[in-house]
Amino acid sequence: MYVIGTAGHVDHGKTSLIKALTGIDADRLPEEKQRQMTIDIGFAYINLPQIGTVSIVDVPGHERFIRNMVTGAWGIDIGLLVIAADDGWMKQTDDHIKVLSILEIPALVIALTKIDRIEPESIPRLLSHIQNNLQVTPYKTAPIVPCSSVTGQGINELKQTLTLAIRSLPKPAIGNKPYLHIDRVFTVKGVGTVVTGTSKNGSFNVNDPITILPHAITTRIRQIQSHNTQQDTSDVSQRTALALAGVEKEALKRGDIIVKENFFTATKQCTACITHTFAQLKNNQWIEVLLGTGSYEAQYSIIDEANNFIRLKFKEAVYCYPTQHFVATFPGGYTIIAGGYIASHKYSGTMKKEPLLQHIHSSNDPFTNALLATVVANPLITINQCLRMFPCEDIVVQKLTVLSEQSKFRIIGNHIVPHSVYDAAVALCKQAAAENGTETDIAQKFSIPIAVVNHIVQEYNILHKGKKEIGDSEKQFLQIVFKKGIEGINPKDFPRHKNMINALIKGNYLVVIDKEIVWHRDVFSQYSDKLMAHFQSNKELTIQQAKEITGLSRKYMIPLLNTMEQKNLIKRYGDVRVKV
């Protein structure tokens, strides 16, 4: 399914046009009826040949309701720009084009309405004027259809034009991480709390467990409805109503987010890229950021002026994801001043110095830029962690492969390592060589993943100078232990190898997990690295979390945690572990 969103200046006839197209009055509030002006977003739908049901979102045109306009526009697939023939191109026409451009809405159809109010011979001049204004927008070739909601003239042609425009669109992205930005919350007798929004990036199913951000409320979906039709599964990119079990209406608000698998990250400081600027922005000034269906105050400061990278410092924690588009206004939400996308949910002071930024340009692919910025802001991030931050994991895997081949960073095991971080780690390893430190010593002392340390040791042949090189028999024995995986070996089962086992333990080739369990060091690194990665976004680790992260049973989980504590990686407080 697809979603059409109206745009245009106040009183240019957007709601009347929707009624002429669909027979539905999208103004639902009593105040809207009284004032004859759309204040909040409204909804309708239309059946188009060879396409089916298409949702329509009606947005307010008045500058006081820019926030509401963005709320309605963020999830649409095609814009329907409405321009009244007796007024022409106006201020909010311009503002709404800005919003559609910032949000990268891929297509636009223009309805020149109210032609019943002007002389027919003036229409060519109006069309020419609109086309001239479109030349500085991404919609230079957008079709323009003269029409009248009063007489019905041009309405069928408009339907045909919308049909052709939608048929030329790419299919909505179908991922496995569906989400919905809430734009309305209400109660229905006999049903309970209902939220609405545009479902994206996958489908919700009845009885799906879901999480509501930022409240971390967990519940399930009782019912799904779209345009008065009950559904077992929501379509991708459709107006969707979800009835929620056991959640009070008062607990939710516009701007909250429904997720099935959470890839949003809470942040109070993030890195962003400005793609559109419509006013002079001063360093450290306060702006309003319209993100999804929410509105947030943030302080704007420049990181990299050449590439338009900035820091956004929010007054309150905001949930977002890399590549997510936002619109920026002056405080109060009346004037659009800029727009762009989130590059990384995290900001680091090293962003200004990191050489990777030299490879990022705002004119390049936002996904590539966001991935690079995420790696820069999160040194030694794992591939799995990176995948969890983005809505489309397949694209992340493809981009990581390409960027690694282009030597933008190194991939070592499961870790993505910027060159500057790798060079610093090499220097530390070489320094430790003079002190006879082991790989584990370095990993613990400098908080470098053991897999990265092992890679450096092998690449530069350091740390073991002056130490006895292990022989073929030791190497063969290590292979036996490695193949045992988490079962490891019990030293009592190898009495003839007692001295060899002790030497390999002393040399950090084997790790004692329990008095009856000895692992190969690479097996220990594999599981300890997964658990240490948990602390990048969490302060504490429970036994249950550790079991879910590693897939290990309690038989191996408790000894592993005890060993990590002995190696001074973690410390136990009651029932939880924390990073040292």
N, C-alpha and C positions, 0 to 999 in steps of 0.2 A: 504494500500500500504506500501511497505518497501523501504528503501534506503540502497544501497551498497556503501561503500566508499573504494577507493583504498588506499594503503599505500605501502611504500617501497623506497629504495635508488634511487637517481637520475640515470637516464639512464638504469633502469632495465626493461623498456618496459611496464610500466603501461598503457600509452595511446595507444600503439600498441595493447595491449591485449584487451582493451575496444573495439577497432575497429574490432578486430577479433571476439569478442563476439556479437557485436551489429551492425556493419557496420557503426558506427558513429565515426567521428574524433572529440574527445573532446577538442583538441587544437584549440581555437577560435581566439587567438590574432596573428596579423602579426609577432610580435617579436618571438612568440613561433614557428611559421612555419619556420622563418629564422634561429633560433638557434637550432631547433629540441629539445627543452627542455620545459617542462611544467613550466610556471611561476606562473600562477594564477589557480584557480579551474576551471574545465571544467565539462560538464554535458552530460549524455547520458541516455538511458533507454533500457531495454530488456524485452521481454515477455517470462515468464517461465511457463511451464505446471503446471496447477492446482493452480497457484498463480496469474498470470496476469502480468500487467505491473509493473516493478520494476525500480526505479530510480537508477542511478549510478552517483556518484560524483568522479571526477578524481582530485587528489591533486598533487602538486609539490613535488619532492623528495629532492631537494637541501636544505642544511641547512640554506641558506639565506632566504628561504621561509617557515620557520616553522610556522609563523603567518598564512600564507595562508593554510597550511596543517591543522591546528587546525580549521580554518574557515570552511573548507570542511568537517572535521571529526566530529564536535560536534553533528550534528543531525542525524548521520547514525545509522542503526540498526545492520549492520553486516560489518565486515572489510574484504577486499580482499587484503591480503599481497602478494606483487609481489617480488620474489627473482630471479635474473638472474643466470642461472646455471653456466655461465662462470665467475661470480664474487663471488657468495655465499652471506652469511650473512655479511652485511656492517653496517657502522655507522648509516645511516639514517634508515636502517631496524630496528635497535635497538631503535632509537628515536621515530619512528612511533609506534612501539609496546608500548612504554611508554605512548604515547598520547592515544592510544586505551584503555590501562589499566586504566589511570586516568579518562577518560570519561566513564568508565565502559561499553564499547561496549560489548554486551553479547556474540557475536560469531565471529569466525574468520575462513576464508578459505584461504589456502596458494597456490599460483600458482608458481611453479618452472618453470620459463619461459626460453626461448632461449635454449631449450635442443637440438636444431638442431646444436648448436655450440660446443657440447661436445660429447665425446664417450659414448655410451649407458651404458657401464659397470661402468662408474663413477657415475651414478645416485644414486645407493643405498648408496654410501658414503655421497653424498650431502644430501640425505633424513635423514640419521642418524645424520649428523651435525646439520641440522635444528631442528630436534626433541630434540636434547640435549640442544640447545639454548632456546627452548620453555619451558623447565622444570622449569625455574625461572619466568615464566609469568603465567597469568590466563588461557592461551590457550594451556595447555600441550597436549590435545588430538585433536587439530585442524587438520583437514584433509589436506593432501598435494597432489596436482595434478601436475605432470610433463606435460608441454605443450609447444607449439611453435606457436607464432602468424604468423610466416612465412609459415610453412608447414601445419598448422591447426591441427597438432597432439595434442590430449588431450583436444581440445576446447570443444567438446561435453561432455566429462567426467567432465570438469570444470562446465559446465552449470548444469549437473545433480547434482554435489556436492553442488553447490550454492542453487539449488532447495531444496535439502534435509535439508541443514542448515537453510534456511529460514522457511521451514515448521516446524522445531523444535522450532522456536522462539515464545515467547509469543506475543499475539496480541498487537499492539501499544496502549498505554494508550489513552482512549477516555474520555476527561474531558469536562468541559463546559467553559473553559477559553483558547481558541486558541491563539497562538502567533507565530510569525515568526521573526527570526533574519535575518536582511537584509544582503545579501552577494553581490548583484549587484543592481545598479540603472542605468536605461537608458531610452531613449524615443523612442516611436514607432509612426511613422507618422499616424495621424488619430486616435490615441489612447491616446497619452500623456505619462505621467511618469509611468514607470513600475518598480516594485521591485521584486526580486526573493529571495527565501530562502526555507527552509524546514519547512512546517507547522507542528505544534505539539499541542498535548493536546486539540484537538477539531477541528471543521471545520469552515471555513469562507464561507460566502454566498455573492453572488452578491447583492450590495446595502447595505451591512452591514455597520453601522457606526464604524469607528475604530480610534484609537489614535496612533500617532507615537511618540515614546520616543527616545531621551530625550527632544524633541522640544515641546511636548504637542500639536502637530498639530492634529486637528480633521478633518476627511474627511470621504469619503465613498469609497467602492470598486466598480469600474465601470465594470471590467471584471476579470474573473479568468481563467487561462490557466495552463495546465500541459502537457509538452511534445507535444506542438503544437495542443492540443485538448482543445476546449472551454468547461468550466464546470460552472454549476450554484453554485456548492458547492465543496469546496476543500476536498480531502481525508486526513485523519489523517496520518502523517508521509509520505508525498510525496513532491517532488520538485514542488514548486508552484510559479507561476508568478501572481502578483496582479497589475492590472491597477488602478491607484488612481485618484480621481477627484480633480482638482483644486490645485495640489501640483507641484511646480517646481522641476525639477531634481536637481538643485543646492542646494536645501534646505535639501537634504537627502544624506546619506553616508553609507558605509558598517559599521556595528556595531549598527545601529539604530534598533529599535524593533517595530514591528506592534502588537498591542493588541486589542482585542475586549472588554474584561473586564480586567482592569489593576490590576495585582497582584504584579508587580515589584515595588520596593521601591528605591528611590534615596538615596545614602549614600556616605559620604566621609570617614567614618570609619566603618569597619564591623568586625565581628568575623568569623573566618574561621577555618577549620580543615584540617591539612595536612595528606594525606593518602599515598603519595609516595614522597620519597626524593632521589635525584640522585646526589646531591652535598652538600657540607658543607654550611649551611646558617648561617649568622651572624646576631645577634640582631640589629635591626634598619637599615639594609641594604636596598637599593632600588632594586626592582625587576620589571619585566614586567608581568602583569597578563592578560592572554588570556581568555576572558569570552564571551561565545556566539561567535559572529563573530567580536567582538571588541577587542581592545588592550589598556591597561591602565597601567600607572606607579603607583607604590604603595610602601610604606615603610613597611617592614616586621618586626614585633616585637612579642616576645613570651609572651603568657598569662599563659599557663599551659603546661609546657614542658612534663610532664608525659603523658598527653592525647593529645599532639600535637595540642593544640589550640593556635591560633595566632591572632593578630590584623593586618588588612590591612588598611593602611591610604593612600587613593588615592589623587593624585594631583588635580583631578577633580571629580565632582559627577558622580557616576556610578549607573546604574539601575541593580538590581539583585534580586534574591529571595532565601530563605533558601533551601538548598539541591542542588543548582546549582553548577555544576562542573566547575573547572577552571584549566588551565595549567600555571605554572610559569616558566619564563625564566630569564636569565640575561638580563639587558637592551640591546636593539637591537634585541632581539628575536631570537638569533642564537642557544643558548644552553638551553635545557630543564633541569631545576634544581629541580622541585618539582611539585606536583599537589594535589588537594583536592577539598573540597566543601565549599560553604558559609554556615555557621551555623546560623548566624543572621545578618540582614542588619545593626544592631546597635552594637556598642561597648560601654561597661560601665566599669568604673574602678572597680566596685564591682565584676566583673567576676573573679578576682583573689582570692577573699575571699569567694565567694558564695558556700555554701556546696553542692548545686546541681551539681556543676562541678565534685564532687567526684563520681557521678553516671554515668558520661559520659566517654566513652572509644572509641577511634577512630576505634576499631575493631567491635564495635557494629553497629546497624542499623543507617545509616546517618539521616534518617527521624526522628527517635526518638531523636538523638543527636541535630539536628537542632531545633526541637520543644522545647527541654529543654533549649537550649542556647537562643532561642528567648524569652522564659518566663523569664529567668534570666536577660537578657538585657533590658526587658520591664516590670518591676514590675507592677502588677495590670492591665496588658493588658486584654482586654475583649476577649471572645471567638470569637465574630464577627470580631474584629480587626485581630485576629490570623488567622481566615479563609481567610481573604482578602489578607494575605501575601504569601499564598502557592498556587501552581497551582492545587492541588488535595484536595478538601475540605473534601471528604469522608474519606480519610486517616487521616486527621487531627482530625476529630471527633472520629475515632476509637482509635487513639493514645492517645488523651486527656483522654478518658474513662479509658484506661489501666493504664496510668501513674498516674491518680488520685487514682485509686484503689490500686496502688503500693505505695501510699503516697509520691509521688515525689513533689506534691504541693497540695494546696486546690483549689477547685472550689466553689466559693461563688456567687450565682446568675449567672451573666454573666462574672464574673471576675476570672482570673487565678492568684492565690496568692501564691508566694513562701513562705515556712515556715518561713524564716528569716524575710520577710516583715510582715507576719501575727503576729509573736512574737513582733516585734517592734510596730505594731499597737495596740496590746493588752496592752503593757506598757503605751502607750500614753493615751489610754482610761482609764486605772486605775489611771493615774496621773490626768486626767481631772475630775475623780469622786470626788476628794477632793475639786475641785473648783466649784462643782455643774454645770458643763457644760452639755449641751444637745448633742444628737447625731449630730444634725446639726452643733453645735458649733465646735465639733471635726472634722467633715468632712471638714468644711470650713478652720479651722485653720491648719490642717495637710495634706490637700489635699488627704484624704482617701475617697473612694466612700462610700456614705451613706449606701449602702447595706452591705458593709463589717463592718462598724461601728455597724449597727443594729445586725449583726450576732454575733459580739464580745459581745455586751451588753447582748444578750440573753444567750450566752454560759457561760459567767462568772457572770451573774446577777449583773452587776455593773451599776453605774451612777444614779440609782434611789433609792439608799439607803437613807433613811431619807425622801423621798418624799412619798406623799400619793399614795397608790396603787389604780389604777382605778377599779371600781366595774363592776358587770355584766351588768348593764344598759349601762355604757359607752362602754364596749366591744361590746355589741349588736349594739349600734349606730355606732361604727366604722366599723362594718361589713356591715352595710347599706351603709355607705359612700364609702367603698372600692368597693362594687358591682356596684356603680354608675360610676366607672372608671373616664374617663376624663370629664364627665358631672358634677361630683361632686354634691354638694348641694348648695342651696342658703339659707343662715342663716335666711332670712326673711320668708322662708317656714316652719321654725321650731321655732316659737316664744316661745313655752313652754320649748324648750331645749337651750335657749339663754345662760344661765350660764354654762351648760355642754359643749356647743360648744366652748365658750371662754376659759374654763379650758383645753379642749383638744388641742386648738390652742396654749395656753401657754405652755403646756407640750410637744409640738412638735409632737402630734399624728395626728393633722390636719394641713394643710398648706393653707394659704389664697393666692389664685392665682389672684383673682379679688374680688371686693366688693360683687359680686353676685356669685362667684365660690369659693368653698372650697374643696380641694382634701384630700384624705387620704395620709399620708406621703409616703407610699410605691408607690403610683401612681406618686407622685412628684419625688421620687428617680428614678423610672424607666425611666422617660423621661429626667430628668436633668443629670443622669449618661451617657445617650447616647450622649447628647450634649457636656458634658465635655470630653468624650472620643475623640471627634473630634479634640480637641486641642493637642492631643498627636502627631499628624502629621501635624497640620495646625495652623497658627498663628491667623487667623481670621475666623469668622462665619457670614455668611449672612442669611437673613430671608429665602431665597429660600433653602439654604443648610439645615437650621434647619428644614424646612418643609419636605424635602426629608429624613432626618435622622430619624425623629420621626413619620412621616405620619400624623401629626396634621394639622388641618386647621388654617388659620390665627386667627380665633376666639379664639383658645386656645394658639396658638403659641406666640402671642405678650404678653399676660398676664404671660405665663410661663417664657419668657425671662426677663420680668420686675421683676418678683419675684426672679429669679436667681440673677439679679443685686442687688436687695434689700438685698439678703443674702450674698452679696459680693463674689459671685462665678465668675461673669463676669462683664465687664464694656463696656458701649456703646461708640463708636466713630463714629459719623456720621451714616452711614447705616450698619456698621458692629459691631460685639461684639468680645471682646478679653478676654482671661482668666486673672483673677486678679493675 
